[in-house]
Amino acid sequence: MTLTLTSLQYNVSQLLKSEVGSTRAYDFEAEGPLDLDDGVAHDIRGHVRFMLTNFGIVAVVQARAVLDLNCARCVEPFELPVDISFDDEYQPLIDIATGLPSDTPRSDAAFSISQNHTIDLGEAIRQHLLLSVELIPLCSGDCKGLCPTCGVNLNQQACTCPPAEEPSPFAVLQGLFGGSESDH
């Protein structure tokens, strides 16, 4: 059975009471944007399947989002649609049967299931969206960037600055011998 929810938070108390190997699946659509430090993700939607294991719950997620970023060359905003898929482990803080703190061995890589037996996919999705962004995001592969002299966006108009003189890579060697070539 697949339900569609508009939140990234799921109460998994019934799943935690089930047998190991039990699953639940949901389609989701985030209510609002996620902050990505240097950008924003919006229109986040996808599918999650939760599976109960001996140690907690594994969430298998496939999602799509639109990222609002700034180009590293021309500094103009642009949108980047991305698809992500991942699986992450969630471990309970509270034992569902006793109500006491869980004695399950904790994994440093696992996310926590809250004391209310809720899984929040927001942080995992945010982290995987951040990983999908190029180190130097560009609006397009052929972005011309900004003129280093006057700052005009070279994608929108031509610059009137004279071309910069590029020094010869051998200019440093010129003063090495002290004299001219005719002395040698």
CORQUIVEN-V670321 format. One record per helix or strand of 3 or more residues. SS is the DSSP state (helix for helix, strand for strand). FROM is the first residue (numbers start at 1). TO is the last residue. Records with the same first field share a line. If there is no record, write none. Layout:
# CORQUIVEN-V670321
SS = FROM-TO / FROM-TO
This chain:
# CORQUIVEN-V670321
strand = 2-5 / 9-11 / 23-29 / 40-52 / 57-70 / 77-92 / 111-113 / 118-120
helix = 13-16 / 122-132 / 171-174 / 181-183
